[in-house]
Amino acid sequence: MLSTDGVDKITADPAYWELGNAYTQTTNPFLKTGYYHAMADYGPAPGDQFGHAQRSRAYQDAKLSWVGEACTYYLNGTRFFTKLIYSSNTTGAVGWCRPPL
């Protein structure tokens, strides 16, 4: 998660996301059943919606699209479990936990 309190504090993803580890789909510890990025639980509702882009690029499926780790999204009093998606433009990229379609 990337966030700021607007004054002098920045909260960022933990250091293990900076490691150069390469995982396959089956060995990636962040894709195991039961693990999710608890973004909806961070701070006041709706929590965080954006994180490091790498979290949304956990592996590439057979259709050559990126699959991200599970995350939570809070909307109108309901917590949704969904997956991080990769979102980019000319200024950068993020992992985005969006509501289910």
C-alpha positions in Angstrom: 0.0 0.0 0.0 1.1 3.5 -0.7 -0.4 6.3 1.4 0.3 9.5 3.2 -1.2 11.3 6.2 -0.8 14.6 4.4 1.8 15.8 6.9 5.0 14.0 7.4 4.3 10.2 7.2 4.4 7.9 4.2 3.3 4.2 4.5 4.7 1.9 1.8 4.7 -1.8 1.0 6.9 -3.8 3.3 10.6 -4.4 2.4 10.0 -8.0 1.1 8.3 -6.5 -2.0 11.7 -4.9 -2.8 13.4 -8.3 -3.1 14.3 -9.7 -6.5 12.5 -13.0 -5.9 11.0 -14.6 -8.9 8.1 -17.1 -8.3 6.1 -19.3 -10.5 2.3 -19.4 -10.2 2.5 -22.4 -7.9 5.3 -21.2 -5.7 4.2 -17.6 -5.2 3.5 -17.3 -1.4 1.2 -14.3 -2.1 -1.2 -16.4 -4.3 -1.8 -19.1 -1.7 -5.4 -19.8 -0.7 -6.4 -17.6 2.2 -3.8 -14.9 1.6 -5.1 -11.5 0.5 -3.9 -7.9 0.5 -6.1 -6.3 3.2 -6.5 -3.0 1.5 -10.0 -2.3 2.7 -8.8 -2.7 6.3 -6.2 0.0 6.1 -7.3 3.3 7.6 -10.8 4.7 7.4 -13.3 3.4 4.9 -12.9 2.7 2.0 -9.3 1.9 2.9 -6.6 1.9 0.2 -7.3 1.1 -3.4 -3.8 1.4 -4.9 -0.6 -0.5 -4.2 2.7 -1.3 -5.8 2.3 -2.3 -9.5 4.2 -5.5 -9.0 1.5 -6.9 -6.7 -0.9 -6.9 -9.7 1.6 -8.8 -11.9 1.9 -12.0 -9.8 1.9 -14.2 -12.9 0.9 -14.2 -16.5 -1.9 -16.6 -17.5 -2.3 -18.5 -20.8 -4.2 -15.5 -22.3 -1.1 -13.4 -21.7 -2.9 -11.2 -19.2 -1.5 -10.4 -15.8 -3.1 -11.9 -12.7 -2.7 -10.2 -9.3 -3.0 -11.2 -5.7 -6.3 -11.2 -3.9 -7.4 -8.0 -2.2 -10.3 -6.5 -0.4 -12.4 -3.6 -1.5 -14.9 -1.8 0.8 -18.0 -0.2 -0.8 -21.2 0.9 0.9 -20.7 -1.2 4.0 -19.7 -4.4 2.1 -16.3 -5.9 1.9 -15.6 -7.4 -1.5 -12.8 -9.9 -2.2 -11.4 -9.3 -5.7 -8.0 -9.3 -7.4 -5.5 -6.5 -7.9 -5.3 -5.4 -11.5 -2.4 -3.7 -13.3 -3.2 -0.1 -14.3 -0.7 2.1 -16.1 -0.4 5.3 -18.1 2.4 7.5 -19.3 3.3 8.7 -15.8 3.5 5.3 -14.1 1.8 2.1 -13.0 -0.1 0.9 -9.9 -1.8 -2.2 -8.6 -5.5 -1.3 -8.3 -8.0 -3.1 -6.1 -11.2 -2.2 -7.8 -14.8 -3.4 -7.0 -15.9 -6.5 -8.8 -17.5 -6.0 -12.2 
